[in-house]
Amino acid sequence: MQARKPQPPILNPGIKKGKKSLYEHIEPWLFMLPALLVFSVFLFYPLFKTIYLSAFLTNSVGQPKVFYGFKNYLDILTGRYSASFWNSMWVTLRFVFFVAFGSLLLGLTTSLLTSKKFPGRAFASAIYAMPIAIASAAAAMSFKMIFHPSIGLINRLFGTTVNWLNDPAWAFPVICMISIWLASGINYIFISAGLRNIPDELYESASIDGAGYWRQQRHITLPSLSPTLFFQIIINVIGAFQSFTQVRLLTMGGPNETTNVIVYSIYLDAFRNFRFGSAAARSIVLFVIIMIVTLIQFRAERKVHYQ
């Protein structure tokens, strides 16, 4: 008995054989072109321009004049500007820690307060989410009046005469509190959305098993919210590193550089001292630090609970 020869596969007549046309090759890139143009103009070009400037001494309008190599980096890390740079880094790291975790905690607390239905829930939600709709400049000017030493609301309420924004002991805590409030709105919105995705059946089963409120939050709410909390802490850290407006309008980095965060020190270096090369070097160092911190956070992603 002769073995049958294998039959060739039947091809779909609608499928054409042969190489792709030129248009089929470039079609995906045409769809990506608008995004690539935007990223090139507003992201890639400024990044490479900053790297380029960091290798030069510039004139007062930022034009590179003398090639300086890595000396701008050495000046801020170990040289003549190192004291100011490391002070601003220490201020920034403390600021980032308090603001990132403080705004996350405030957003989580307010989200839990409005997670159940009660009269006035919509109004409370609007109040807690309000900071996201307020420009940081407008908020900073409002708080400047609230903390004014002579006519401010805080001193009137407590009968004190503290110069909150010009006292080295109080300026940094006040800036942190204002920044925490400004960042709490976005935390509230995302965490509230995460809470609504947790099935009510989990809490009902836990209640039947005798679990109290705090045990439910620890074993149900926090694990279920961990992807949202992970996302928010990354956003909070990056946002805190980039804080500028409230420092510029309220304290201008003072008093005694107690609120001189790294972004404000870059501004001073470039637009007050006209050292654009040094400011560019500070910017690149900040970029590297944010990237390292973000990578470390993503390494910790294994502890995040995904359903």
TORNURO-744708 format. One line per 4 residues: their letters; for each residue x, y negated, z negated of C-alpha. Coordinates in steps of 0.25 Angstrom, whole numbers. Layout:
// TORNURO-744708
a	X/Y/Z | ...
This chain:
// TORNURO-744708
mqar	0/0/0 | 6/-13/4 | 7/-24/-6 | 0/-37/-2
kpqp	8/-49/1 | 5/-61/-8 | -4/-71/-2 | 1/-85/-2
piln	-7/-94/-11 | -19/-101/-5 | -16/-116/-6 | -27/-126/-8
pgik	-29/-133/6 | -31/-146/-1 | -16/-146/-7 | -6/-151/3
kgkk	8/-145/4 | 20/-153/5 | 27/-164/-2 | 20/-176/-8
slye	19/-188/0 | 27/-201/-4 | 14/-207/-10 | 11/-195/-19
hiep	25/-197/-25 | 24/-212/-27 | 9/-212/-31 | 11/-209/-46
wlfm	22/-220/-47 | 12/-230/-40 | 2/-228/-52 | 14/-230/-62
lpal	19/-242/-55 | 11/-253/-62 | 15/-247/-76 | 29/-246/-72
lvfs	29/-261/-67 | 23/-265/-80 | 33/-257/-89 | 45/-261/-80
vflf	41/-276/-82 | 37/-276/-96 | 45/-265/-102 | 57/-259/-94
yplf	62/-273/-89 | 62/-280/-103 | 69/-267/-109 | 80/-267/-99
ktiy	82/-282/-99 | 83/-282/-114 | 94/-271/-113 | 101/-279/-103
lsaf	100/-292/-111 | 105/-284/-124 | 119/-283/-117 | 121/-298/-115
ltns	123/-311/-121 | 113/-321/-116 | 110/-336/-114 | 99/-343/-122
vgqp	89/-339/-111 | 92/-324/-112 | 101/-323/-99 | 112/-313/-101
kvfy	126/-320/-100 | 136/-311/-106 | 137/-296/-106 | 137/-292/-121
gfkn	136/-276/-120 | 132/-270/-133 | 136/-281/-142 | 122/-287/-143
yldi	119/-274/-150 | 131/-274/-158 | 128/-288/-163 | 115/-284/-168
ltgr	119/-271/-174 | 132/-273/-180 | 136/-287/-176 | 133/-302/-179
ysas	118/-300/-178 | 117/-287/-185 | 113/-293/-199 | 100/-299/-193
fwns	97/-287/-184 | 98/-277/-195 | 90/-286/-204 | 79/-287/-194
mwvt	79/-272/-191 | 78/-269/-206 | 66/-279/-207 | 60/-272/-194
lrfv	61/-258/-200 | 54/-262/-213 | 44/-270/-205 | 41/-258/-195
ffva	39/-248/-207 | 29/-257/-215 | 21/-261/-203 | 21/-248/-195
fgsl	16/-240/-207 | 9/-251/-214 | 0/-253/-202 | -2/-238/-200
llgl	-7/-237/-214 | -16/-249/-213 | -22/-244/-200 | -24/-230/-206
ttsl	-30/-235/-219 | -40/-244/-212 | -43/-233/-202 | -47/-224/-213
ltsk	-55/-235/-220 | -64/-236/-207 | -64/-221/-203 | -78/-219/-210
kfpg	-90/-226/-206 | -95/-237/-216 | -102/-251/-214 | -93/-261/-208
rafa	-83/-251/-203 | -83/-258/-189 | -79/-271/-195 | -68/-265/-204
saiy	-63/-258/-191 | -62/-271/-184 | -55/-278/-196 | -45/-266/-197
ampi	-42/-266/-182 | -42/-282/-181 | -27/-283/-181 | -25/-277/-168
aias	-33/-288/-161 | -25/-299/-168 | -13/-305/-161 | -1/-304/-171
aaaa	2/-319/-168 | -12/-323/-173 | -11/-314/-185 | 3/-319/-189
msfk	-2/-333/-189 | -14/-330/-197 | -6/-322/-207 | 4/-334/-207
mifh	-8/-343/-213 | -12/-332/-222 | 2/-331/-229 | 5/-346/-228
psig	11/-350/-241 | 2/-362/-244 | -11/-360/-237 | -11/-345/-235
linr	-22/-336/-239 | -13/-326/-246 | -7/-336/-256 | -21/-342/-258
lfgt	-27/-329/-262 | -16/-325/-271 | -12/-339/-276 | 2/-337/-272
tvnw	12/-346/-264 | 20/-336/-258 | 27/-339/-244 | 24/-326/-238
lndp	30/-327/-225 | 43/-335/-230 | 46/-327/-242 | 56/-316/-239
awaf	49/-307/-249 | 35/-308/-242 | 38/-311/-228 | 41/-297/-223
pvic	29/-290/-231 | 20/-300/-225 | 24/-298/-211 | 23/-283/-213
misi	9/-284/-218 | 4/-293/-207 | 11/-284/-197 | 4/-271/-203
wlas	-9/-278/-202 | -7/-282/-188 | -3/-268/-184 | -15/-261/-192
giny	-25/-264/-182 | -20/-255/-171 | -17/-244/-182 | -31/-245/-187
ifis	-37/-243/-172 | -28/-231/-169 | -30/-224/-182 | -45/-226/-183
aglr	-46/-220/-169 | -37/-208/-174 | -47/-206/-186 | -59/-205/-177
nipd	-53/-194/-170 | -52/-185/-183 | -63/-175/-183 | -73/-178/-195
elye	-74/-162/-196 | -60/-162/-202 | -64/-171/-213 | -77/-164/-216
sasi	-69/-151/-217 | -59/-157/-226 | -70/-162/-235 | -77/-149/-236
dgag	-63/-143/-240 | -62/-153/-251 | -52/-163/-245 | -53/-177/-251
ywrq	-51/-190/-243 | -36/-191/-244 | -34/-176/-241 | -42/-178/-229
qrhi	-34/-190/-224 | -21/-183/-227 | -24/-170/-220 | -34/-174/-209
tlps	-33/-189/-206 | -18/-191/-206 | -14/-178/-198 | -25/-181/-188
lspt	-21/-196/-187 | -6/-193/-186 | -5/-195/-171 | -12/-209/-172
lffq	-3/-212/-184 | 9/-208/-176 | 6/-216/-164 | 2/-228/-173
iiin	15/-228/-181 | 23/-228/-168 | 15/-240/-163 | 17/-247/-177
viga	32/-245/-177 | 34/-251/-163 | 24/-262/-166 | 31/-266/-179
fqsf	45/-266/-172 | 40/-276/-162 | 33/-285/-172 | 36/-300/-170
tqvr	25/-309/-170 | 21/-309/-184 | 36/-311/-188 | 38/-322/-178
lltm	25/-330/-183 | 26/-327/-198 | 40/-326/-203 | 49/-328/-191
ggpn	58/-317/-196 | 60/-323/-210 | 61/-326/-221 | 76/-322/-221
ettn	73/-312/-209 | 65/-304/-218 | 55/-302/-207 | 64/-303/-195
vivy	60/-290/-188 | 68/-286/-176 | 59/-291/-165 | 59/-305/-171
siyl	74/-304/-172 | 75/-301/-157 | 66/-314/-155 | 76/-322/-164
dafr	88/-317/-157 | 82/-320/-143 | 74/-333/-144 | 81/-340/-156
nfrf	95/-336/-155 | 95/-333/-140 | 103/-320/-141 | 95/-312/-131
gsaa	105/-301/-129 | 105/-299/-144 | 90/-299/-144 | 89/-289/-133
arsi	99/-280/-141 | 89/-281/-153 | 78/-277/-144 | 84/-265/-139
vlfv	88/-261/-153 | 74/-262/-157 | 69/-254/-145 | 78/-243/-148
iimi	74/-243/-163 | 59/-243/-159 | 62/-231/-149 | 69/-223/-160
vtli	58/-225/-170 | 48/-221/-160 | 56/-209/-156 | 57/-205/-171
qfra	42/-207/-173 | 39/-198/-161 | 49/-187/-167 | 39/-187/-179
erkv	28/-185/-170 | 28/-170/-174 | 22/-173/-187 | 10/-179/-180
hyq	-3/-170/-180 | -10/-169/-166 | -23/-162/-166
